[in-house]
Amino acid sequence: MSRDDPEAPVPRDGIDEGKRLIRVGGDKGLSLADRLSERFHRLTWRTPLHDLRLKDRHPLKLIAVPDDPIPGDVGRGRALLAGRLVFSGEERALGGLDLRRPDWGKPFADHLQSFAWLRDLSTVATRAEAAPVAEALMARWLDAHADAVDQTGWRADLWGRRVLAWTAHAPLILSSTDLVYRSRVLNALARGGRHLDRYADNTPAGAARIAAWCGVVSCGLLIPGGEARLRFGEAGLARALGASLFEDGGIVSRSPSMLLGTIDLLASLGACYDARREDMPDAVTGALARMVPALLGVAHGDRGLSSWQGGGPVAATRVAAVIEASGIRTRPLRQARDWGYQRLTAGSAVLIVDAAPPPVARVVEGGCASTLAFEFSDGPTRLVVNCGGAREAVAGLPRTLIEGLRTTAAHSTLGLADTNSTAIHADGTLGRGVGEVELSRQESEAGSRIEGAHDGYARRFGFVHRRRLMLSADGRELRGEDALLPRGRRRRSGTTPFAIRFHLGRGIEAEPTADGQAAILRTRGGEAGGGPWQFRCRGGALAIDGSVWIDEAGRPVATRQLVVAGEAAAGGASVGWLLKRAR
């Protein structure tokens, strides 16, 4: 793979002709020993010994100041200039921010503590305009957290992101002529680096651990005397990438939005290497070369991300900016063995299918029971989607709604007896359910076909859910079949209700036909995609109901859904359906 050749070959797709069994590991969450170890490490932060480790000489200046390769959010930047910090539906006046007594949600807290808002501020303002705002917030952070090592301000992943932000936007936070203030900033940076040296590896695998090691590496590059730390950090980052990414480039959380954020981190780290006129290690460039095709594989025709594993539909402009900053030019990955998403394209149609078990609890918060769900778009129009956004919904939404976004019913797939294909516990962790997915994929001149089956309902109800999806060669027709097949000894007397849901994209209206077995799909005031689409089913009763979709800003949007309901006898059930462009 080339960083600048769009025609370079992508890594070999992961599904051979025939069938492959994908198994989830037995890791259902942190063990008791893991939890005790994590708590112990946090307790050591407050000991005099750790405070001694953080003390040493601090730098008088940085060796270099990297450029931030990714633009910030204009709206949030302008709000900062107007004296307000805005993020994820929460807003605080800068003058009233009390960092010692936070009264805001976790997304807002992470945005504030990571200093990601420096990117927004620098996007809309000159140095002279932005520096007073940035330095005032920095002074508050120093007063609240510079000397108090606690979970609020000293989480390792936050420090990793903070180091990247502070160094890239050093002109905004180090413009002051106050030598005491400048010394405090540089001393805090040095202490943060020493903290990361010790605790980066204790961060959970995934985006958080990669962020922590990016902080170690950037300290090694930009703080004087960092040669040994750089070598140490590069080795740690290589380990973190190995533990956090699948071989096909997907991230272990299976969240596209987290993968996008991780590419952002590595692109920002690349700017640190550029500032020193050094090359990034092969482990990092190789990881980026796998990650970008995997990310593009879950992008729709509008080039924005689809909604999976708690993430929302990230806008195309944001995706394009991060990919450009990565330096990788390539094509989407169509088949991912471990990342788990299958991509079919034909004409202007894009079909994305979740063909793997949910992530294990150890590597993600807010995992979703979405196995065998799909999203489908026609050009820039998203016809069928998932509700999405469980981790990125704006503050103030009811907790029950946010947790509901993780359920099987919030995804475009079959749900049995109003339960989840993988259990979602009251504490938010995932329990028993999908343990294996059987998958087959074929390509022919007539089109593409995917067949998948999961065992998420086998233990409780004695059924396997099998889904067949066939996309025609011209992209004008998507045929599907959902079947419940008996498995094992467990049998329920009577019948078991099921519902197959097709959540419709924003602005898609559904008009039922006279026979009650079909619906015409159009955008409000016009046609859907290249024309209206017709949905028709057999084997169940079709209804049109309300739904909700979490948009790019994390806001809930009222939408519609098609629901095909029926009952499965002991011998199983089958429903066939068709999405076809009407003209």
C-alpha positions in Angstrom: 0.0 0.0 0.0 1.3 3.4 -0.9 0.6 6.5 1.1 0.0 8.5 -2.1 -1.1 6.0 -4.8 -4.9 5.6 -5.0 -4.5 2.5 -7.3 -2.2 0.7 -4.9 -3.5 -2.8 -4.0 -5.4 -3.1 -0.7 -4.7 -5.9 1.7 -6.2 -9.2 0.6 -9.9 -9.4 1.6 -10.6 -11.8 4.4 -13.5 -14.0 3.3 -12.7 -16.8 0.8 -15.4 -18.4 -1.3 -17.4 -20.8 0.9 -17.8 -20.4 4.6 -15.8 -19.1 7.5 -16.6 -19.3 11.2 -15.9 -16.2 13.2 -15.7 -16.8 16.9 -15.7 -14.3 19.8 -13.2 -15.0 22.5 -14.2 -16.0 26.0 -13.2 -12.6 27.4 -16.4 -11.1 28.7 -14.9 -8.3 30.7 -12.3 -7.4 33.2 -11.4 -10.1 35.6 -11.3 -9.5 39.3 -7.5 -9.4 39.2 -7.7 -6.9 36.3 -10.1 -4.6 38.2 -7.9 -4.8 41.4 -4.8 -4.0 39.4 -6.4 -1.0 37.7 -7.6 0.3 41.1 -4.2 -0.2 42.6 -2.5 1.7 39.8 -4.9 4.6 40.3 -4.2 4.6 44.1 -0.5 4.8 43.4 -1.0 8.1 41.6 -1.6 9.7 45.0 1.4 8.4 46.8 4.5 10.4 47.6 6.6 7.9 45.6 4.7 8.8 42.4 5.0 12.5 43.1 8.8 12.0 43.4 8.8 10.2 40.0 7.1 13.2 38.4 9.7 15.7 39.8 12.7 16.5 37.6 14.0 19.3 35.5 11.5 20.8 33.2 12.2 22.1 29.7 12.7 25.8 29.0 11.2 25.4 25.5 10.1 22.8 23.0 12.5 21.5 20.3 9.9 22.1 17.6 6.2 23.0 17.2 4.3 20.7 14.9 1.4 21.8 12.7 -2.1 20.4 13.5 -2.9 18.7 10.2 -6.7 18.6 10.8 -9.0 21.7 11.0 -11.3 22.1 13.9 -15.0 22.8 14.2 -15.9 26.4 13.2 -19.0 26.7 15.3 -17.3 25.5 18.5 -14.4 27.8 17.7 -16.6 30.9 17.3 -18.4 30.0 20.6 -15.0 30.0 22.4 -14.3 33.5 21.0 -17.7 34.5 22.4 -16.9 33.1 25.8 -18.6 29.8 25.7 -17.3 26.2 25.6 -19.8 24.0 23.7 -19.7 20.3 23.1 -22.1 17.3 22.8 -25.1 19.4 23.7 -23.6 21.0 26.8 -22.5 24.6 27.1 -20.7 26.5 29.8 -19.6 30.1 30.0 -15.8 30.3 30.3 -16.0 32.7 33.1 -18.0 30.2 35.2 -16.0 27.1 34.6 -15.0 25.5 37.9 -12.6 22.6 37.0 -12.4 21.6 40.7 -16.2 21.0 40.8 -17.2 19.6 37.4 -20.9 19.5 36.8 -20.9 18.2 33.2 -21.1 14.9 31.4 -18.2 12.7 30.4 -18.0 13.7 26.7 -17.8 17.4 27.7 -15.3 16.6 30.4 -13.1 14.6 27.9 -13.3 17.4 25.4 -12.3 20.0 28.0 -9.6 17.9 29.6 -8.0 16.8 26.4 -7.7 20.4 25.2 -9.2 19.3 21.8 -10.9 22.6 21.8 -7.5 24.3 21.0 -8.0 22.9 17.4 -11.4 24.6 17.2 -10.1 27.9 18.5 -7.1 28.0 16.2 -9.3 27.3 13.2 -11.3 30.5 13.6 -8.9 33.0 15.2 -5.6 34.6 14.8 -2.9 34.0 17.4 -3.6 37.5 18.9 -7.3 36.7 19.2 -7.0 33.1 20.4 -4.1 33.3 22.9 -5.9 35.2 25.7 -8.8 32.6 25.6 -6.4 29.7 25.5 -4.1 31.0 28.3 -7.1 31.8 30.6 -8.4 28.2 30.3 -4.9 26.8 30.7 -4.3 28.8 33.9 -7.5 27.4 35.3 -6.4 23.9 34.4 -3.1 24.4 36.0 -4.7 25.7 39.2 -7.0 22.7 39.4 -4.9 19.8 38.1 -1.2 20.5 37.7 -0.3 19.4 41.2 -3.3 17.1 42.0 -2.8 13.7 40.3 -6.2 12.2 40.0 -8.5 10.4 37.6 -10.2 13.6 36.5 -7.2 15.3 35.0 -4.5 12.6 34.8 -6.1 9.7 33.0 -3.4 8.4 30.6 -5.4 8.7 27.4 -6.3 12.3 28.3 -2.6 13.1 28.8 -1.7 11.6 25.5 -4.3 13.7 23.7 -3.3 16.7 25.8 0.3 16.5 24.9 -0.5 16.4 21.2 -2.8 19.4 21.6 -0.4 21.5 23.8 2.5 21.0 21.4 0.6 21.6 18.2 -0.9 24.8 19.6 2.0 25.9 21.7 1.8 29.5 20.3 -1.7 29.8 21.8 -0.8 28.7 25.3 2.8 29.9 25.5 2.5 33.5 24.1 2.4 35.1 27.6 5.3 37.2 28.8 4.5 35.9 32.3 7.6 33.7 32.9 6.0 32.0 36.0 3.0 31.0 33.9 5.1 29.7 31.0 7.3 27.7 33.5 4.1 26.1 35.0 2.9 25.0 31.6 6.2 23.4 30.6 6.6 21.8 34.0 3.1 20.3 33.7 4.0 19.0 30.3 7.1 17.4 31.6 5.2 15.8 34.6 2.6 14.5 32.2 5.2 12.8 30.1 6.7 11.1 33.1 3.3 10.0 34.2 2.7 8.5 30.8 6.1 6.7 30.8 4.8 4.7 33.7 1.1 4.2 33.1 0.5 4.2 29.3 0.6 0.4 29.2 -2.1 0.2 31.9 -4.6 1.9 29.7 -7.3 -0.4 28.2 -6.5 -1.7 24.7 -7.9 0.3 21.9 -8.0 4.0 21.1 -7.2 5.0 24.7 -4.0 3.0 24.9 -2.9 4.3 21.5 -3.6 7.8 22.6 -1.4 7.3 25.8 1.6 6.0 23.8 1.2 8.8 21.2 1.8 11.1 24.1 4.9 9.3 25.2 6.3 9.4 21.6 5.5 13.1 21.1 7.2 14.0 24.4 10.3 12.0 23.2 10.3 14.0 19.9 9.6 17.5 21.2 11.0 17.8 24.8 14.8 18.2 25.0 16.8 15.1 26.0 14.1 12.7 24.8 16.1 10.2 22.7 15.7 7.3 25.1 12.1 8.1 25.7 11.5 8.1 22.0 12.8 4.6 21.6 10.8 3.5 24.6 7.7 5.2 23.3 8.0 3.8 19.8 8.3 0.3 21.2 5.2 0.8 23.4 3.2 2.3 20.6 4.0 -0.7 18.4 2.7 -3.0 21.1 -0.4 -0.9 21.6 -1.2 -1.0 17.9 -0.7 -4.7 17.9 -3.1 -5.1 20.8 -5.7 -2.6 19.6 -6.0 -3.3 15.9 -7.1 -6.4 14.0 -4.8 -7.6 11.1 -7.3 -6.1 8.6 -7.0 -2.6 10.1 -10.2 -2.5 12.2 -10.1 -1.5 15.9 -11.0 -4.0 18.5 -13.9 -1.9 19.7 -15.4 -2.4 16.2 -16.5 1.2 16.3 -15.9 3.2 13.1 -15.9 6.5 15.0 -13.2 5.2 17.3 -11.2 4.0 14.4 -11.5 7.5 12.8 -10.4 9.1 16.1 -7.3 6.8 16.2 -6.3 7.7 12.6 -6.6 11.3 13.8 -4.2 10.6 16.6 -1.6 9.0 14.4 -1.9 11.7 11.8 -1.2 14.3 14.5 1.7 12.2 15.7 3.0 12.2 12.1 3.0 16.0 12.3 5.4 15.7 15.3 7.8 13.6 13.2 7.5 16.0 10.3 8.4 18.9 12.7 11.6 17.0 13.6 12.1 16.0 9.9 12.1 12.4 10.9 10.2 9.4 9.5 7.5 7.6 11.4 8.3 4.0 12.4 7.2 1.3 10.0 4.8 -0.1 12.7 2.8 3.2 12.6 2.8 3.7 8.8 1.9 0.1 8.3 -1.0 0.4 10.8 -2.3 3.5 9.0 -2.1 1.7 5.7 -4.4 -0.9 7.1 -6.7 1.4 9.1 -7.7 3.7 6.3 -9.1 1.0 3.9 -11.0 -0.5 6.9 -12.5 2.9 7.7 -13.5 3.6 4.1 -15.2 0.2 4.0 -17.9 1.4 6.4 -18.5 4.7 4.6 -21.7 5.3 2.6 -22.2 6.8 -0.9 -22.2 10.3 0.8 -18.7 9.4 2.1 -19.8 9.7 5.7 -19.5 6.9 8.2 -22.3 4.4 8.9 -23.5 4.0 12.5 -22.1 1.0 14.5 -21.1 0.1 18.0 -22.2 3.3 19.7 -20.8 5.6 17.0 -22.8 8.1 14.9 -22.8 9.0 11.2 -19.7 11.1 11.0 -19.9 13.7 8.3 -18.0 13.3 5.0 -16.0 16.5 5.5 -14.6 15.2 8.8 -13.8 11.8 7.4 -12.0 13.4 4.4 -10.0 15.8 6.5 -8.7 13.0 8.7 -7.9 10.7 5.8 -6.1 13.5 4.0 -4.0 14.2 7.1 -3.1 10.5 7.3 -1.4 10.6 3.9 -3.0 7.3 2.8 -4.8 7.2 -0.5 -6.5 3.9 -1.2 -9.7 2.1 -1.8 -12.3 0.8 0.7 -11.8 -2.7 2.2 -14.8 -4.8 1.0 -14.4 -7.8 3.2 -13.0 -7.8 6.7 -12.4 -11.0 8.5 -11.9 -9.6 12.1 -13.1 -6.0 11.8 -16.3 -7.8 10.8 -18.0 -5.5 8.3 -18.9 -6.6 4.8 -19.3 -4.0 2.0 -21.2 -4.6 -1.3 -21.4 -1.9 -3.9 -23.1 -1.8 -7.3 -24.1 1.2 -9.4 -24.8 4.0 -6.9 -25.8 1.5 -4.1 -23.7 0.7 -1.0 -24.6 -2.1 1.4 -22.7 -2.4 4.8 -23.3 -5.5 6.9 -22.2 -6.3 10.5 -21.1 -9.9 10.1 -19.3 -10.5 13.4 -20.1 -10.8 17.1 -20.1 -7.7 19.3 -16.8 -6.5 20.8 -15.8 -8.0 24.1 -16.4 -6.0 27.2 -12.8 -5.5 28.0 -12.1 -3.3 25.0 -15.3 -1.1 24.7 -17.9 0.6 26.7 -21.4 0.8 25.1 -21.1 -2.2 22.8 -24.2 -2.9 20.7 -26.2 -6.1 19.9 -26.1 -5.5 16.2 -25.0 -8.8 14.6 -26.3 -9.2 11.0 -27.8 -5.7 10.9 -27.2 -3.6 7.7 -27.2 -0.1 6.4 -28.1 0.6 2.7 -27.7 3.8 0.7 -28.4 4.9 -2.9 -25.9 7.7 -3.8 -26.0 10.4 -1.2 -29.3 9.1 0.3 -29.3 6.7 3.2 -32.4 4.5 2.8 -31.9 2.0 5.7 -29.8 2.8 8.7 -29.3 1.9 12.4 -30.4 4.3 15.1 -26.7 4.6 16.3 -25.0 7.1 18.6 -25.3 5.5 22.0 -21.9 6.9 23.0 -22.1 10.2 21.1 -25.7 11.3 21.8 -26.0 14.9 23.2 -26.3 15.4 26.9 -29.7 15.6 28.3 -31.2 12.6 26.5 -33.0 10.1 28.8 -30.7 7.3 29.9 -33.3 4.8 28.8 -33.1 6.2 25.3 -29.3 6.1 25.2 -29.3 2.5 26.4 -32.1 1.6 24.0 -29.8 2.7 21.1 -27.6 -0.3 21.9 -30.3 -2.9 21.5 -31.0 -5.2 18.6 -34.3 -3.4 18.1 -32.3 -0.2 17.4 -30.6 -1.9 14.4 -31.9 -3.0 11.0 -32.1 -6.7 11.7 -34.3 -9.4 13.2 -35.1 -9.5 16.9 -36.7 -12.5 18.7 -39.2 -12.2 21.5 -38.3 -8.5 22.0 -34.8 -9.6 23.3 -31.3 -8.8 22.3 -29.1 -11.2 20.2 -26.4 -10.5 22.8 -27.5 -9.6 26.3 -26.9 -6.1 27.6 -26.6 -6.1 31.4 -27.9 -3.4 33.7 -24.3 -2.2 34.4 -23.9 -1.6 30.6 -21.6 -4.6 29.9 -22.4 -7.2 27.3 -23.3 -10.7 28.3 -24.1 -14.0 26.6 -25.4 -14.2 23.1 -23.6 -14.3 19.8 -20.6 -16.5 20.1 -20.0 -17.4 16.4 -21.0 -16.1 13.0 -21.1 -18.3 10.0 -20.4 -16.4 6.8 -20.4 -17.0 3.1 -20.0 -14.5 0.2 -20.2 -14.9 -3.5 -19.7 -12.5 -6.4 -21.1 -13.1 -10.0 -22.1 -11.2 -13.0 -25.6 -11.1 -11.7 -24.6 -9.4 -8.5 -23.2 -10.1 -5.0 -24.6 -12.3 -2.3 -23.9 -12.6 1.4 -25.2 -15.3 3.7 -24.6 -15.1 7.5 -26.0 -16.9 10.5 -25.5 -16.3 14.2 -26.2 -18.3 17.3 -27.3 -15.4 19.6 -30.8 -16.9 20.2 -29.8 -20.6 20.1 -29.3 -21.0 23.9 -32.5 -19.2 24.9 -34.9 -20.1 22.2 -33.4 -22.9 20.1 -33.1 -20.9 16.9 -30.3 -19.7 14.7 -30.9 -16.4 12.8 -29.8 -16.8 9.1 -29.8 -13.7 6.8 -29.3 -13.8 3.0 -28.7 -10.5 1.2 -28.4 -10.3 -2.6 -27.5 -7.0 -4.3 -28.1 -6.9 -8.1 -25.2 -6.0 -10.4 -26.8 -2.6 -11.3 -27.5 -1.8 -7.6 -31.2 -1.3 -8.2 -32.4 -4.3 -6.2 -31.7 -5.7 -2.8 -33.3 -9.0 -2.0 -33.2 -10.5 1.5 -34.4 -13.5 3.5 -34.4 -13.8 7.2 -34.9 -17.3 8.6 -35.1 -18.8 12.1 -33.7 -22.3 12.0 -34.1 -24.8 14.8 -30.9 -25.7 16.6 -30.1 -27.8 19.7 -32.5 -29.5 22.1 -34.2 -26.5 23.5 -37.7 -26.1 22.1 -40.5 -23.8 23.3 -44.1 -24.9 23.1 -46.3 -22.7 21.0 -44.8 -19.9 18.9 -42.1 -17.2 19.5 -42.8 -13.7 18.1 -40.2 -12.0 16.0 -39.8 -8.6 14.3 -37.5 -7.6 11.5 -36.8 -3.9 11.6 -35.7 -1.6 8.7 -34.9 1.8 10.2 -35.3 4.5 7.5 -32.8 7.3 6.9 -33.5 10.9 7.8 -36.1 12.4 5.5 -37.3 9.0 4.1 -41.1 8.7 4.1 -42.9 5.4 3.7 -46.3 5.1 2.1 -48.1 1.7 2.5 -49.6 0.1 -0.6 -53.2 -1.1 -0.7 -52.4 -4.8 -0.1 -50.5 -4.0 3.1 -47.5 -6.0 2.1 -45.5 -3.2 0.5 -44.4 0.4 1.0 -43.1 3.1 -1.3 -40.1 5.0 0.0 -39.4 8.6 -1.0 -37.6 11.6 0.5 -39.7 14.4 1.8 -40.7 16.4 -1.1 -39.0 14.2 -3.7 -37.5 10.9 -4.5 -35.1 8.6 -2.7 -31.7 8.4 -4.3 -32.1 8.0 -8.0 -35.8 7.5 -7.7 -38.5 6.1 -5.3 -37.9 2.6 -3.9 -40.4 -0.1 -3.2 -40.2 -2.4 -0.2 -42.2 -5.7 -0.3 -42.3 -8.7 2.0 -43.8 -12.1 2.4 -44.0 -14.3 5.4 -44.9 -11.6 7.9 -47.1 -8.6 8.5 -45.7 -5.2 7.5 -46.2 -2.1 9.7 -44.8 1.4 9.6 -43.8 2.9 12.9 -41.8 5.7 14.4 -38.1 5.6 15.0 -35.2 7.8 15.9 -31.8 8.4 14.3 -28.8 10.1 16.0 -27.3 12.6 13.6 -23.8 13.9 13.0 -24.1 16.3 15.9 -25.4 13.6 18.3 -29.0 15.0 18.2 -32.0 12.7 17.9 -34.0 13.0 14.7 -37.5 11.6 14.4 -37.6 9.0 11.6 -39.7 6.1 10.5 -39.2 2.3 10.4 -40.6 -0.6 8.5 -41.4 -3.6 10.8 -42.2 -7.0 9.5 -43.7 -9.1 12.4 -44.5 -12.7 12.7 -44.3 -15.8 14.9 -42.0 -18.8 14.6 -43.2 -22.2 15.3 -40.9 -24.9 16.7 -39.9 -25.8 13.2 -38.8 -22.2 12.5 -39.9 -19.4 10.2 -38.8 -17.5 7.0 -39.5 -14.0 5.7 -38.5 -12.9 2.2 -38.3 -9.2 1.3 -37.3 -7.0 -1.5 -36.0 -3.4 -1.8 -36.3 -2.3 -5.5 -35.9 1.0 -7.2 -39.4 1.7 -8.6 -38.1 3.3 -11.8 
